Amino acid sequence: MSGTNDSPAREYFKNIVDSIVSIVAGMRITLRYCFSKSVTIQYPYEKLAFAPRFRGIHEFEADKCIACDQCAKACPVDCIYIDKSAPRKIDKATGKAAGGELLRFAIDYQKCMFCALCTEPCPTSCIHMGKNHDLSSYSRADMVVEFRELDRKGLRTPLPIWAERNADIPWVKSEKDRILAGRLATNEADIPAV
């Protein structure tokens, strides 16, 4: 013998016992979590709770935009596209932009990192960080949101697919109604002017 008391048969059965002990320990942990209360949310049936300063899909007030390009210049990833026919300015009597026409205001959400830097330099406060968290789509072209086209439909932000498909759920219906009415969400996520 080589100095060890373990025979090959004894080592074989010791390995089997060690394996059974580790399986029992793993199953004990699995069963404990299997019967514990779930921590997931049954979205969209339950509403997700976001922090008050959550930054989601932008909301845009085209009637206040003077197309000054300040938001596009502040954007670190160059995802904002603006075109106008002539200079625009705010009419003090109505509080709305006058002058040339806003031809295009678009944001490419394939690039956007939701930093909210576009909201800070806006002199008319026409762009806000919204509360929509999901802009699922079926093509890359759908990820470029044409806010000028949305404004022609009376919308301030795009209507997500999940809101269209789940309108029978009360909280989704209220969110869909808010979007279709053109009402803005709260804007705590905007960077305040200093």
C-alpha positions as CSV (number, residue, x, y, z in Angstrom):
1,M,0.0,0.0,0.0
2,S,1.1,3.5,-0.7
3,G,0.3,5.0,2.7
4,T,-3.4,6.0,2.3
5,N,-6.2,4.1,4.1
6,D,-8.7,4.9,1.3
7,S,-9.4,2.1,-1.1
8,P,-10.8,2.8,-4.5
9,A,-14.2,1.5,-3.5
10,R,-14.3,3.7,-0.4
11,E,-13.4,6.8,-2.5
12,Y,-16.1,5.9,-5.0
13,F,-18.8,5.7,-2.3
14,K,-17.5,8.9,-0.7
15,N,-17.9,10.8,-4.0
16,I,-21.5,9.4,-4.3
17,V,-22.4,10.7,-0.8
18,D,-20.8,14.1,-1.5
19,S,-22.8,14.4,-4.7
20,I,-26.1,13.5,-2.9
21,V,-25.3,16.0,-0.1
22,S,-24.7,18.8,-2.7
23,I,-27.9,17.9,-4.6
24,V,-30.0,18.0,-1.4
25,A,-28.4,21.4,-0.5
26,G,-29.2,22.8,-4.0
27,M,-32.8,21.4,-3.9
28,R,-33.4,23.0,-0.5
29,I,-32.4,26.4,-1.9
30,T,-34.5,25.8,-5.0
31,L,-37.6,24.8,-3.0
32,R,-37.3,27.8,-0.7
33,Y,-37.4,30.2,-3.6
34,C,-39.9,28.2,-5.5
35,F,-42.6,28.7,-2.8
36,S,-41.6,32.3,-1.9
37,K,-43.6,35.3,-3.1
38,S,-42.8,36.4,-6.6
39,V,-41.0,39.7,-7.0
40,T,-41.8,40.2,-10.7
41,I,-44.5,42.5,-11.9
42,Q,-47.2,41.1,-14.3
43,Y,-46.7,43.8,-16.9
44,P,-48.8,45.3,-18.5
45,Y,-51.5,44.2,-16.1
46,E,-49.7,45.9,-13.2
47,K,-48.2,49.3,-13.7
48,L,-44.4,49.6,-13.4
49,A,-43.3,52.1,-10.7
50,F,-40.7,54.6,-12.0
51,A,-38.7,57.1,-10.1
52,P,-40.1,60.7,-10.3
53,R,-37.1,61.8,-12.4
54,F,-37.4,58.8,-14.8
55,R,-36.4,60.0,-18.4
56,G,-38.4,58.3,-21.1
57,I,-39.5,59.0,-24.7
58,H,-39.5,62.8,-25.3
59,E,-42.7,64.9,-25.4
60,F,-42.5,67.8,-27.8
61,E,-44.6,71.0,-28.1
62,A,-44.2,71.9,-31.8
63,D,-46.3,75.1,-31.5
64,K,-43.6,76.5,-29.1
65,C,-40.5,75.4,-31.0
66,I,-38.6,78.2,-32.7
67,A,-36.2,75.7,-34.4
68,C,-33.1,77.3,-32.8
69,D,-31.2,74.1,-33.0
70,Q,-30.0,74.4,-29.4
71,C,-31.2,71.0,-28.5
72,A,-29.5,69.4,-31.5
73,K,-26.3,71.2,-30.7
74,A,-26.4,70.0,-27.0
75,C,-27.1,66.4,-28.0
76,P,-23.9,64.4,-27.5
77,V,-24.9,61.6,-30.0
78,D,-26.4,63.9,-32.8
79,C,-29.8,62.1,-32.8
80,I,-32.0,65.2,-33.2
81,Y,-32.9,66.5,-36.7
82,I,-34.5,69.9,-37.3
83,D,-35.5,71.7,-40.5
84,K,-37.3,75.0,-40.9
85,S,-38.4,77.1,-43.9
86,A,-37.5,80.5,-42.3
87,P,-36.5,81.9,-38.9
88,R,-39.1,81.5,-36.2
89,K,-39.7,83.5,-33.0
90,I,-42.2,83.4,-30.1
91,D,-45.3,85.7,-30.5
92,K,-45.6,87.3,-27.1
93,A,-49.4,87.7,-27.5
94,T,-50.1,84.0,-28.0
95,G,-46.9,82.4,-26.6
96,K,-46.6,80.3,-29.8
97,A,-43.9,80.3,-32.5
98,A,-44.5,82.4,-35.5
99,G,-42.6,83.1,-38.7
100,G,-41.3,80.3,-40.8
101,E,-42.6,76.7,-40.8
102,L,-41.1,73.9,-38.7
103,L,-40.6,71.3,-41.5
104,R,-39.0,68.5,-39.4
105,F,-38.3,67.7,-35.8
106,A,-37.2,64.1,-35.4
107,I,-35.3,62.1,-32.8
108,D,-33.5,58.8,-33.7
109,Y,-34.1,56.5,-30.7
110,Q,-31.6,54.1,-31.9
111,K,-29.0,56.6,-30.9
112,C,-30.6,58.5,-28.0
113,M,-29.2,57.8,-24.6
114,F,-31.9,59.7,-22.7
115,C,-29.5,62.1,-21.0
116,A,-31.9,65.0,-21.0
117,L,-29.2,67.4,-22.2
118,C,-31.6,68.5,-25.0
119,T,-34.1,69.9,-22.5
120,E,-31.8,72.3,-20.7
121,P,-30.8,74.8,-23.5
122,C,-34.3,75.1,-25.0
123,P,-35.3,78.8,-24.7
124,T,-39.0,78.0,-25.1
125,S,-39.1,74.7,-23.0
126,C,-40.8,72.9,-25.9
127,I,-39.0,69.6,-25.4
128,H,-39.5,67.5,-22.2
129,M,-38.4,64.0,-21.1
130,G,-41.6,61.9,-21.0
131,K,-42.7,58.9,-19.0
132,N,-43.1,56.3,-21.7
133,H,-40.5,53.7,-21.3
134,D,-41.1,51.5,-24.3
135,L,-40.9,52.3,-28.0
136,S,-41.0,48.8,-29.4
137,S,-41.2,48.6,-33.2
138,Y,-40.9,46.2,-36.0
139,S,-38.2,48.1,-38.0
140,R,-35.3,50.5,-37.6
141,A,-37.2,53.2,-39.5
142,D,-39.9,53.2,-36.8
143,M,-37.2,54.1,-34.2
144,V,-36.9,57.6,-35.8
145,V,-39.8,59.5,-34.4
146,E,-41.0,62.4,-36.5
147,F,-42.5,64.7,-33.9
148,R,-43.7,67.2,-36.5
149,E,-45.9,64.5,-38.0
150,L,-47.1,63.6,-34.6
151,D,-48.0,67.2,-34.0
152,R,-50.2,67.3,-37.1
153,K,-52.1,64.4,-35.5
154,G,-52.4,66.3,-32.2
155,L,-49.9,64.2,-30.3
156,R,-47.0,65.3,-28.2
157,T,-45.3,61.8,-28.0
158,P,-45.7,58.6,-30.0
159,L,-48.4,56.1,-29.0
160,P,-46.6,52.9,-28.1
161,I,-47.7,49.5,-29.5
162,W,-48.4,48.2,-25.9
163,A,-50.8,51.0,-25.3
164,E,-52.8,50.3,-28.4
165,R,-53.0,46.5,-27.7
166,N,-53.8,46.7,-24.0
167,A,-56.3,49.5,-23.8
168,D,-58.7,47.3,-21.8
169,I,-56.4,47.6,-18.8
170,P,-57.4,50.6,-16.7
171,W,-54.0,52.2,-16.2
172,V,-53.0,51.7,-19.8
173,K,-56.3,53.2,-21.0
174,S,-55.7,56.3,-18.9
175,E,-52.1,56.6,-20.3
176,K,-53.4,56.1,-23.9
177,D,-56.1,58.7,-23.3
178,R,-53.5,61.2,-22.0
179,I,-51.3,60.7,-25.1
180,L,-54.2,60.9,-27.5
181,A,-55.4,64.1,-25.8
182,G,-52.0,65.7,-26.2
183,R,-51.5,66.2,-22.5
184,L,-47.9,66.3,-21.2
185,A,-46.6,64.0,-18.6
186,T,-44.9,65.5,-15.5
187,N,-41.4,66.9,-16.3
188,E,-39.4,66.3,-13.2
189,A,-36.7,64.6,-15.3
190,D,-35.9,67.8,-17.2
191,I,-32.7,69.4,-16.1
192,P,-33.8,72.6,-14.3
193,A,-32.5,76.0,-15.5
194,V,-29.9,77.4,-13.3
